Amino acid sequence: MQTLPWLLSASPAVTDLPDVPAGERFQYLLQHGTMKVGVYAPRGHDPQGPHVRDEIYVIISGTGTFVKNGERRPFQPHDLLFVEAGAEHRFEDFSDDFATWVLFWGPTGGEAA
């Protein structure tokens, strides 16, 4: 039986991200059933598009604007953002220290499918 990590800490998770000069910096740290947990810290711009599963972001550090289906909201550390499967979304105007936990789960098409 594989032992899963049961404690993930933000600081080493962000520090251990692959060094990509611009764009997407992402790494999965835990997978169990349909749940996947990772850390995301883009640099310069957020290149992501819609995903096939529901997701939650929990902001680790930084500030900026989150855009979901055309609606813009400011975010800061410890905020939680929910994105249903298939929704257009991205982070904009984020600070250089921006990093977030990312949690995906459920069936393709999301829980509402």
C-alpha positions as a Markdown table, in Angstrom:
| # | Residue | x | y | z |
|---|---|---|---|---|
| 1 | Met | 0.0 | 0.0 | 0.0 |
| 2 | Gln | 1.4 | 3.4 | -1.0 |
| 3 | Thr | 1.7 | 5.9 | 1.7 |
| 4 | Leu | 0.4 | 9.3 | 0.6 |
| 5 | Pro | 1.7 | 12.6 | 2.0 |
| 6 | Trp | -0.8 | 14.0 | 4.5 |
| 7 | Leu | 0.9 | 17.3 | 5.1 |
| 8 | Leu | 1.9 | 19.7 | 2.4 |
| 9 | Ser | 3.6 | 22.9 | 3.2 |
| 10 | Ala | 3.4 | 26.0 | 1.0 |
| 11 | Ser | 7.0 | 27.2 | 1.3 |
| 12 | Pro | 8.8 | 24.1 | 0.1 |
| 13 | Ala | 6.1 | 23.4 | -2.5 |
| 14 | Val | 6.7 | 26.8 | -4.2 |
| 15 | Thr | 10.5 | 26.6 | -3.8 |
| 16 | Asp | 10.6 | 23.1 | -5.4 |
| 17 | Leu | 8.7 | 24.2 | -8.5 |
| 18 | Pro | 10.5 | 23.7 | -11.8 |
| 19 | Asp | 12.4 | 26.9 | -12.8 |
| 20 | Val | 10.5 | 28.2 | -15.9 |
| 21 | Pro | 11.5 | 31.8 | -16.7 |
| 22 | Ala | 8.0 | 32.9 | -17.9 |
| 23 | Gly | 4.6 | 31.4 | -18.0 |
| 24 | Glu | 3.3 | 28.3 | -16.4 |
| 25 | Arg | 5.0 | 26.9 | -13.3 |
| 26 | Phe | 2.9 | 23.9 | -11.9 |
| 27 | Gln | 3.5 | 20.7 | -10.2 |
| 28 | Tyr | 1.2 | 18.0 | -8.7 |
| 29 | Leu | 2.1 | 17.0 | -5.2 |
| 30 | Leu | -0.7 | 14.6 | -4.2 |
| 31 | Gln | -3.1 | 12.4 | -6.1 |
| 32 | His | -5.8 | 10.2 | -4.5 |
| 33 | Gly | -8.7 | 8.8 | -6.4 |
| 34 | Thr | -10.1 | 11.7 | -8.6 |
| 35 | Met | -8.4 | 14.3 | -6.4 |
| 36 | Lys | -5.2 | 16.0 | -7.5 |
| 37 | Val | -3.5 | 18.7 | -5.5 |
| 38 | Gly | -0.8 | 20.9 | -6.9 |
| 39 | Val | 0.9 | 24.3 | -6.6 |
| 40 | Tyr | 0.8 | 26.9 | -9.4 |
| 41 | Ala | 3.0 | 30.0 | -9.6 |
| 42 | Pro | 3.0 | 31.5 | -13.1 |
| 43 | Arg | 5.4 | 34.2 | -14.0 |
| 44 | Gly | 4.5 | 37.1 | -16.2 |
| 45 | His | 1.2 | 35.8 | -17.5 |
| 46 | Asp | -1.3 | 33.0 | -16.9 |
| 47 | Pro | -1.5 | 30.7 | -20.0 |
| 48 | Gln | -4.2 | 28.3 | -18.7 |
| 49 | Gly | -7.5 | 27.7 | -20.2 |
| 50 | Pro | -10.7 | 25.9 | -19.1 |
| 51 | His | -10.3 | 22.5 | -17.3 |
| 52 | Val | -12.5 | 19.4 | -17.6 |
| 53 | Arg | -12.9 | 19.0 | -13.8 |
| 54 | Asp | -14.0 | 21.3 | -11.0 |
| 55 | Glu | -11.2 | 23.1 | -9.2 |
| 56 | Ile | -10.4 | 25.2 | -6.2 |
| 57 | Tyr | -7.6 | 27.6 | -5.7 |
| 58 | Val | -6.4 | 28.6 | -2.3 |
| 59 | Ile | -4.1 | 31.6 | -2.6 |
| 60 | Ile | -0.7 | 31.1 | -0.9 |
| 61 | Ser | 0.9 | 34.4 | -1.6 |
| 62 | Gly | 0.6 | 37.5 | -3.7 |
| 63 | Thr | -2.2 | 39.6 | -5.0 |
| 64 | Gly | -3.9 | 40.3 | -8.3 |
| 65 | Thr | -7.1 | 39.9 | -10.2 |
| 66 | Phe | -9.0 | 36.7 | -10.9 |
| 67 | Val | -11.2 | 36.6 | -14.0 |
| 68 | Lys | -13.9 | 33.9 | -14.3 |
| 69 | Asn | -16.3 | 33.9 | -17.2 |
| 70 | Gly | -15.6 | 37.6 | -17.7 |
| 71 | Glu | -16.1 | 38.7 | -14.1 |
| 72 | Arg | -13.1 | 40.2 | -12.4 |
| 73 | Arg | -12.4 | 40.0 | -8.7 |
| 74 | Pro | -9.3 | 41.0 | -6.6 |
| 75 | Phe | -7.6 | 38.2 | -4.7 |
| 76 | Gln | -5.1 | 38.0 | -1.8 |
| 77 | Pro | -3.5 | 35.4 | 0.4 |
| 78 | His | -5.8 | 32.8 | 2.0 |
| 79 | Asp | -8.7 | 33.5 | -0.5 |
| 80 | Leu | -10.5 | 30.5 | -1.9 |
| 81 | Leu | -11.7 | 30.6 | -5.5 |
| 82 | Phe | -14.0 | 28.0 | -7.0 |
| 83 | Val | -14.0 | 27.2 | -10.8 |
| 84 | Glu | -16.5 | 24.8 | -12.2 |
| 85 | Ala | -15.4 | 22.5 | -15.0 |
| 86 | Gly | -15.3 | 24.2 | -18.4 |
| 87 | Ala | -15.3 | 27.8 | -17.1 |
| 88 | Glu | -13.0 | 30.3 | -18.7 |
| 89 | His | -10.6 | 31.7 | -16.1 |
| 90 | Arg | -7.2 | 33.2 | -15.5 |
| 91 | Phe | -5.1 | 35.2 | -13.1 |
| 92 | Glu | -4.2 | 38.8 | -14.3 |
| 93 | Asp | -2.0 | 41.6 | -13.0 |
| 94 | Phe | -0.6 | 39.4 | -10.3 |
| 95 | Ser | 2.4 | 40.2 | -8.1 |
| 96 | Asp | 5.8 | 38.5 | -8.6 |
| 97 | Asp | 5.3 | 36.4 | -5.5 |
| 98 | Phe | 1.9 | 35.0 | -6.6 |
| 99 | Ala | 1.5 | 31.3 | -5.8 |
| 100 | Thr | -1.7 | 29.2 | -5.2 |
| 101 | Trp | -2.7 | 25.7 | -4.2 |
| 102 | Val | -4.8 | 24.0 | -6.9 |
| 103 | Leu | -7.2 | 21.2 | -6.2 |
| 104 | Phe | -9.0 | 19.2 | -8.9 |
| 105 | Trp | -11.6 | 16.5 | -8.2 |
| 106 | Gly | -14.6 | 14.7 | -9.5 |
| 107 | Pro | -15.7 | 13.4 | -12.9 |
| 108 | Thr | -14.9 | 14.8 | -16.3 |
| 109 | Gly | -17.4 | 17.6 | -16.8 |
| 110 | Gly | -17.5 | 18.4 | -13.1 |
| 111 | Glu | -19.9 | 17.5 | -10.3 |
| 112 | Ala | -22.8 | 19.2 | -12.0 |
| 113 | Ala | -22.5 | 17.0 | -15.1 |
